[in-house]
Amino acid sequence: MAKKNGSISYRCSNCGYSQHNVSPAGRGKEAVEKQKPVGLATVQAQSNTRISTGIEEFDRVLGGGATKRSAILLGGEPGIGKSTLLLQTAASISGSGKTSVLYISGEESAAQIKDRADRLCLDCKGINILCTSRLEDSLDALDSLNPTFVIIDSIQTIYSAEAGIIPGTVNQLKYCANEFISWVKERDCVLIMTAHVTKEGTIAGPKSLEHMVDTVISFERNADDIRFLHAQKNRFGSVDEIGIFSMTEKGLEPVINPASLFLTKRKENQPAGVACTPVFEGSRVFLVEIQALTVPAKASVSRIYSEKIDSGRVARVAAVIEKRCGLCFSDQDIYVNVAGGIKLSESSIDAALAAALYSARTDIAVKNDTAVFGELSLAGEIRPVTKTKQRIKAAEGLGFKTVLSPSDDEKSGISDIKTLIKTLFR
């Protein structure tokens, strides 16, 4: 190919080496046009840039669907249902006949994947399957089929001879992921790669892998058959949305009305150490139950055991109660849990956490029909939070007769921790 004003360079399709002013006659050489800066104002915005996965909860987490020319990394522990979710997604997308799907599996055989599809009663007519661990085979298939939706299960199993012969190494992960991402960025295609996780729950491999992709999604579970899907990083949407699924014999089914999913159903009065609060996750309100337990410290220093709520937040709320209400926690071991296994991070849970801790320490229960929310300051003030009306409406819709929150109304508003304690425990 003739060069134009020095704007053409040549890249080796085997090793990726590029060089200027080289004759294109050599084997394995292909012309690559050098990119030049352009004025942002002259760039044409694209419409219809998202592809629906056909699964509402998945689309919600992605921000309304998968964005074209984007790369998504899906991490989760073994057996949680990553392959099931992506196979259901592939079947849903290809069912319309407008979107071609390539499923590349380095962990399972084609027969195993077909058995799962039959068990889940999925239509697989539009899905192309490639079972290989070689990067070169995968890239050849991508070039020949030019699919709109690509699934790699998993990226840790893919290897290239250019980066060594052992899959899963840092060099292999970076090299293979970069090749897939580069291919997708040049086409109106979506790439989803599954990833293994460590025992701590983080994605295995170099942190740079998460920086290379556009979206990082975590797939988690609770003690039951409930699965949680939420984004840790999303360049094209919010990271506050959460997708909730139930694992059934037919695969993963979206939970349609999860507002009361995290409440414990009791025939009798709730025990001491329990408080309910409405929380926002993205665009939806959930009523959750915070559970607390205090016991005399077994060592000279008290300890806090809390997985679903940051232990630093628990320590801060306990310290405010001790300072402003005179109830000692410094000689107690504190255990905190959230029913249903959902993780809570927003500041609105402070008031309910304080109520649960006070209830556990005094062994006085909060009434069943009472919910509470608000941010607790170090001065003991209960501060307002966003979307108060929606929280109150959701709580009342689930049968809570009393909802305590920061308000200008003197009858129902709570302004500080002392007022909260007096109102709840008389």
Helices and strands as residue ranges (DSSP letters): E 8-12, E 18-20, E 29-33, G 40-42, E 50-51, H 56-62, E 66-67, E 70-76, H 82-94, E 101-105, H 110-119, E 127-131, H 135-145, E 149-153, G 155-157, G 161-163, H 170-185, E 190-195, H 208-212, E 215-221, E 226-234, E 242-248, E 251-254, E 274-281, E 284-296, E 304-306, H 311-325, E 332-338, G 347-349, H 350-362, E 370-372, E 375-376, E 382-383, H 388-397, E 402-404, H 417-425
